[in-house]
Amino acid sequence: MDRIKVSVAEDCLLTRISLKHALSYSKNIKIIDDSPSALELIKNLKKENLPDIILMDLDLKGMNGIEATCYLKEKFPKIKVIILTAHSGKDFFNASISSGARGFLSKNIEQKELEHVIEAVYFGAFWFDSSVEILHRENFPKPKSNDLWHLYTKETADFALTAREMQVLKLLAQGKSNSEIAKEIIVSANTAKAHVGNILNKMHVADRTQAAVKAVKTHMI
């Protein structure tokens, strides 16, 4: 196969030199650019020679790694970003992955493992450093049941609302007043007010806001 083209965005000169040296021994990987900032890396991108993988630090001047990953995801969706950082907090991990990064690695990673990760991500994998294993597991809610078809049972409620009351509840949740609801469903203001009162009673809430919140939480609307 062709060698995997890799660019590096890293503000520490020593780290950039170390990465270039470490990966220079790989038969499958070729460093085509190393830049001290994301802005410079993006400026150097050439459509005829785009990298397959970008190793991106987070704490970069001008444009940080999160901003750069978002930009690259939008403008160059085929380029895969691997965050290579000294940070390991949950917020850094969440922001990196939600921004489009395909990997999140510690700078302490061994050379051979880094090569393996680059190759794996190139072929479509996601890769998270073992130091954030607990963090990314926490991002996924635990199933509420062992039943395969009901793993995540939604909180639902049946307040015996009529079809008309459900219609009024949806309008109420949109912030419409009684008079606006009346016009919407073509009834008098007093009738609309009565519907709202019935809804509050059936849902056991004190006001319209509580009704709207409860309706959303219980997936009624």
C-alpha positions as CSV (number, residue, x, y, z in Angstrom):
1,M,0.0,0.0,0.0
2,D,1.0,3.6,-0.3
3,R,2.6,5.1,2.7
4,I,0.1,6.9,5.1
5,K,0.7,10.7,4.9
6,V,0.8,12.3,8.3
7,S,1.0,16.0,9.3
8,V,1.8,17.2,12.8
9,A,0.5,20.3,14.6
10,E,2.6,20.7,17.8
11,D,4.0,23.8,19.3
12,C,6.9,22.1,21.1
13,L,9.8,21.9,18.8
14,L,11.4,19.0,20.7
15,T,8.2,17.0,20.5
16,R,7.9,17.6,16.8
17,I,11.5,16.5,16.2
18,S,10.9,13.4,18.3
19,L,7.7,12.5,16.4
20,K,9.4,13.0,13.0
21,H,12.4,10.9,14.2
22,A,10.3,8.1,15.7
23,L,8.0,7.8,12.6
24,S,10.8,8.0,10.1
25,Y,11.6,4.4,10.7
26,S,8.1,3.3,9.7
27,K,7.7,1.7,6.3
28,N,4.0,2.6,6.1
29,I,4.0,6.2,7.4
30,K,5.5,9.4,6.0
31,I,5.5,12.8,7.7
32,I,4.7,15.4,5.0
33,D,4.4,18.4,7.3
34,D,5.1,19.5,10.9
35,S,3.8,22.9,12.0
36,P,4.0,24.8,15.3
37,S,0.4,25.8,15.1
38,A,-2.9,24.6,13.6
39,L,-3.2,27.8,11.6
40,E,0.1,27.2,9.9
41,L,-0.7,23.6,9.3
42,I,-4.0,24.5,7.7
43,K,-2.3,27.2,5.6
44,N,0.2,24.6,4.3
45,L,-2.5,22.2,3.2
46,K,-2.4,21.5,-0.5
47,K,-5.3,19.7,-2.2
48,E,-2.9,17.7,-4.4
49,N,-1.0,16.4,-1.3
50,L,-3.4,16.3,1.6
51,P,-2.4,14.3,4.7
52,D,-4.4,11.2,5.5
53,I,-3.8,11.7,9.3
54,I,-3.1,14.8,11.4
55,L,-1.6,14.4,14.8
56,M,-3.0,17.4,16.7
57,D,-2.0,18.9,20.0
58,L,-4.8,20.6,22.0
59,D,-3.0,23.6,23.5
60,L,-2.0,25.5,20.4
61,K,-1.8,29.3,20.0
62,G,-4.1,31.1,17.6
63,M,-6.4,28.2,17.0
64,N,-6.5,25.4,19.6
65,G,-6.8,21.7,18.7
66,I,-10.6,21.6,19.2
67,E,-11.2,24.5,16.9
68,A,-8.9,23.1,14.3
69,T,-10.5,19.7,14.4
70,C,-13.9,21.2,13.9
71,Y,-12.6,23.2,10.9
72,L,-10.9,20.2,9.3
73,K,-14.0,18.1,9.8
74,E,-16.1,20.6,7.9
75,K,-13.5,21.6,5.2
76,F,-11.5,18.4,4.7
77,P,-13.8,15.6,5.9
78,K,-11.5,12.8,4.5
79,I,-8.6,13.9,6.8
80,K,-8.6,12.0,10.1
81,V,-7.5,13.8,13.2
82,I,-5.8,12.1,16.2
83,I,-5.5,14.2,19.3
84,L,-2.0,13.8,20.8
85,T,-1.9,15.6,24.1
86,A,-0.7,15.8,27.7
87,H,-4.2,16.5,28.8
88,S,-6.4,13.7,30.0
89,G,-9.5,15.3,31.5
90,K,-13.0,14.3,30.6
91,D,-13.9,17.7,29.1
92,F,-10.8,17.5,26.8
93,F,-11.8,14.0,25.7
94,N,-15.5,14.8,25.1
95,A,-14.7,18.0,23.2
96,S,-12.2,16.2,21.0
97,I,-14.4,13.3,20.0
98,S,-17.5,15.5,19.5
99,S,-15.4,17.8,17.3
100,G,-14.6,14.9,15.0
101,A,-11.3,13.5,16.2
102,R,-10.9,9.7,15.5
103,G,-8.4,9.2,18.3
104,F,-7.3,10.6,21.7
105,L,-3.8,9.7,22.8
106,S,-1.3,10.5,25.5
107,K,2.0,12.0,24.4
108,N,3.6,9.3,26.5
109,I,2.6,6.7,23.9
110,E,5.3,4.3,22.7
111,Q,6.6,4.6,19.1
112,K,5.4,1.2,17.9
113,E,1.9,1.7,19.5
114,L,1.6,5.2,17.8
115,E,2.4,3.6,14.4
116,H,-0.3,0.9,15.1
117,V,-2.8,3.6,16.1
118,I,-2.1,5.7,13.0
119,E,-2.6,2.6,10.7
120,A,-5.7,1.5,12.6
121,V,-7.3,5.0,12.3
122,Y,-6.3,5.2,8.7
123,F,-8.3,2.0,8.0
124,G,-11.4,3.4,9.8
125,A,-10.9,2.6,13.5
126,F,-11.4,4.9,16.5
127,W,-8.7,4.8,19.1
128,F,-8.7,6.0,22.7
129,D,-5.7,5.9,25.0
130,S,-6.0,3.5,28.0
131,S,-5.6,6.5,30.4
132,V,-9.1,7.7,29.3
133,E,-10.8,4.3,29.3
134,I,-12.8,5.2,32.4
135,L,-13.7,8.6,31.0
136,H,-15.1,7.4,27.7
137,R,-17.0,4.5,29.4
138,E,-18.7,7.1,31.6
139,N,-20.1,8.8,28.5
140,F,-22.4,5.9,27.8
141,P,-25.4,5.4,30.1
142,K,-25.7,2.0,31.7
143,P,-28.7,-0.1,30.4
144,K,-31.6,-0.2,32.8
145,S,-32.4,-3.8,31.8
146,N,-30.8,-6.9,30.5
147,D,-33.6,-7.4,28.1
148,L,-32.0,-6.9,24.6
149,W,-35.1,-5.1,23.3
150,H,-35.7,-2.9,26.3
151,L,-32.1,-2.0,27.4
152,Y,-33.0,1.7,27.8
153,T,-36.6,2.0,29.0
154,K,-37.8,5.5,28.6
155,E,-39.6,7.2,31.4
156,T,-43.2,7.6,30.2
157,A,-46.4,8.6,31.8
158,D,-50.1,8.2,31.0
159,F,-52.1,11.1,32.5
160,A,-55.3,10.1,30.6
161,L,-55.3,13.3,28.5
162,T,-57.8,13.5,25.7
163,A,-56.7,14.0,22.1
164,R,-57.7,17.7,22.4
165,E,-55.8,18.1,25.7
166,M,-52.7,16.6,24.1
167,Q,-53.1,19.2,21.3
168,V,-53.4,22.0,23.9
169,L,-50.4,20.6,25.8
170,K,-48.2,20.8,22.8
171,L,-49.2,24.4,22.2
172,L,-48.8,25.2,25.8
173,A,-45.2,23.8,25.7
174,Q,-44.5,26.2,22.8
175,G,-45.3,29.0,25.2
176,K,-48.6,30.0,23.7
177,S,-51.1,31.9,25.8
178,N,-54.7,30.8,26.3
179,S,-55.9,33.3,23.7
180,E,-53.3,32.0,21.2
181,I,-54.3,28.4,21.9
182,A,-57.9,29.3,21.5
183,K,-57.2,30.8,18.0
184,E,-55.1,27.8,17.1
185,I,-57.7,25.2,17.9
186,I,-60.7,27.4,17.1
187,V,-62.4,27.5,20.4
188,S,-63.2,30.3,22.9
189,A,-60.6,31.6,25.3
190,N,-62.7,30.2,28.2
191,T,-62.7,26.8,26.6
192,A,-58.9,26.9,26.1
193,K,-58.5,28.0,29.7
194,A,-60.6,25.1,30.9
195,H,-58.4,22.6,28.8
196,V,-55.3,24.0,30.4
197,G,-56.8,23.7,33.9
198,N,-57.7,20.0,33.2
199,I,-54.2,19.3,32.0
200,L,-52.6,20.8,35.1
201,N,-55.0,18.7,37.3
202,K,-54.4,15.5,35.5
203,M,-50.6,16.0,35.4
204,H,-50.5,17.0,39.1
205,V,-48.6,20.2,38.5
206,A,-49.0,23.7,39.7
207,D,-48.5,25.8,36.5
208,R,-48.0,25.7,32.8
209,T,-44.2,25.6,33.0
210,Q,-44.2,22.5,35.2
211,A,-46.6,20.9,32.8
212,A,-44.3,21.6,29.8
213,V,-41.3,20.3,31.6
214,K,-43.0,17.2,32.8
215,A,-44.3,16.5,29.3
216,V,-40.8,16.7,27.8
217,K,-39.3,14.5,30.6
218,T,-41.9,11.8,30.1
219,H,-41.7,12.0,26.3
220,M,-45.3,13.0,25.9
221,I,-44.3,15.6,23.3
